[in-house]
Structure formats: C-alpha cells, structure tokens
Amino acid sequence: MKPPPFEYFVPETIADALDLLGQWDGDARILAGGQSLLPLLNFRMIRPGALIDINGISQLSYLNYFDGTVAIGAGSRHAQVMASGEVKQACPLLNEALSYLGHPAIRNRGTIGGSIAHADPSAELVIVAAALNAELVLSSSFGQRTLRAEEFFVTYLTTALEWNEILTEVRFPALGPRTGWSFQEVNRRHGDFAVAAVAAAVTMDENNRCQNVRVAVGGVGATPVRAHSVEDAITNAEPTEALFAEVVQLVIGEIDPSDDIHASAEYRSGIAAVLTKRALRTAVERAAVSADMRER
C-alpha cells in the first residue's frame, strides 16, 4: 500500500521543527526512525498533512550521565544506546531490554524517543520506562516540561504529548549498588512484539532483604502496568521461591489483558505471572552477585 499525500520538511534544529508544528496546527507528524509511523501511513491509519523529519537534528542524538541519571537524546538510535558501555554499566536493564527489540535493521534505524512516543504497551522501551518511572522531557515553542512515565502513558498508542510538542530527552535512573535487574519476554518469534513482557529491578540490603522493588508488565493492557501490589509484598522481605510463588499471583489482579489473534487473555495472564516470578528470581540473583563483587 502507499501512504496518503503529505508535505515533507527536514528542519535542522529543534526550534525549526517546533515552528513547523505550530504552522501546521496539529496536522503534522514527527518522523524519527519511522519504524512505526511508516506502516501506519502505508495502511492509511493516519493521514497527516505534513511530515516533519527530525533525523538531521544533531541536538537530539546524545548520551549523558549525570547525578545518577542516564539522559538520552530522543533521536538516539537503539543500536547506538545498546552499544554504549556507559549505559550498560549504569542501567543494564535498559541494555538487556534493547536486545529483545526487533532485529538489527530495526535497531539501526529506530530511535529511543520514537519508540516511547509511539507508546505501544508491548514495546520493550515503554515497559522499562514504566518500571523505572523514567522522566520524559517534552519541548514546545513555549518551553519545556518534564513528565514521569506514569503521567506520560495515557492509553493504547496515546501519550500526554500535545500536538505542538516534541519528546526531546528520556532520562532513566541508574541502578544503584546491590541492585539486580531482569527483562523477560515471550513472543512468537525473536524480534516480534511481546505477547507479554516483564521488567524488574530489586535492591538487596545488607540483611538480605528486598528494597526498592520495581516491576512493570507489558502486553497486558492499554499501557504498561506497574505491579505495585507485588512490589509492596516483596519490599522488606527475604527473597524465597515460596514468596515469589505467592506474590506473583497478585499480578493477575493488576492487569487487564484482552483476547486477540496472538493470544487469549487467560494465556497472557498466565504468562505474566510466570515471567514476573522469573524476572524477580533473576534480579535477586544478580543483586547478590553485585553485592559480592563490591565486598571483595
């Protein structure tokens, strides 16, 4: 299929792109990596009057680390972030999730901001952003505002971005000492969107008790779901298989999956519970290794 007709612009700066958004008064779309936008255009599910191609804006491609935060320009490619040793050390959960994202061609072209702004609840970066409650920097001609992930994701393929705003930066908190992580996913084929996926991070204190537990489940609702009941049940507890087997059933009460051509709601619920247990176990094991290495 072919896309509907549209005007095409290639601004060189963020300010130029924002000016164009204002001129088109809500009838323009931002083109970043294009891995999600172009299929929507080709199926004519969207019909914007203009595309604003931000690929040439060098201001949007960078990786910075400051004050315990990994700040990533929204135009940074998935492969660029995945290859960063600094990201792997500071936020290994993000690095691991990227290994599940699509195929090399997708990762070479797709962008961090594009994936998060598209807001597919099965998308790996969206799930990690929810788990870590990442900060999203939104820019307009009137200035900037910063939202947490819990405020940013509204419903399926819908965010709090206004028509005159561009997502310009994503800030992931670094994982501290004695912290383990895990990203688990089930899909039909490697690189496909997840049937269900779980991102988890757990910090272990000196008494071998879980602290700062974060669990997010994707593919089971209109947005990624923070499993707060699981987090609360495990916090201050010693991690055991019996505890994990008990609390993961809480996940089923927090999610609202639906039937589709890929899986039934019942199957997604079951997979979410299994992946949550698997992710928590792995995160705790990695936290123990981290603590052991620091004590040597």
Secondary structure, DSSP 8 states (H G I E B T S, - for coil): ------EEE--SSHHHHHHHHHHHTT-EEEESS-TTHHHHHHTTS---SEEEE-TT-GGG--EEEETTEEEEETT-BHHHHHT-HHHHHH-HHHHHHHTTSS-HHHHHH-BHHHHHHHT-TT-HHHHHHHHHT-EEEEEETTEEEEEEHHHHEEETTEES--TT-EEEEEEEE---TTEEEEEEEE-SSTTS--SEEEEEEEEE-TTS-EEEEEEEEESSSSS-EE-HHHHHHHTTS---HHHHHHHTHHHHHH------SS--HHHHHHHHHHHHHHHHHHHHHHHHHHHHHHH-
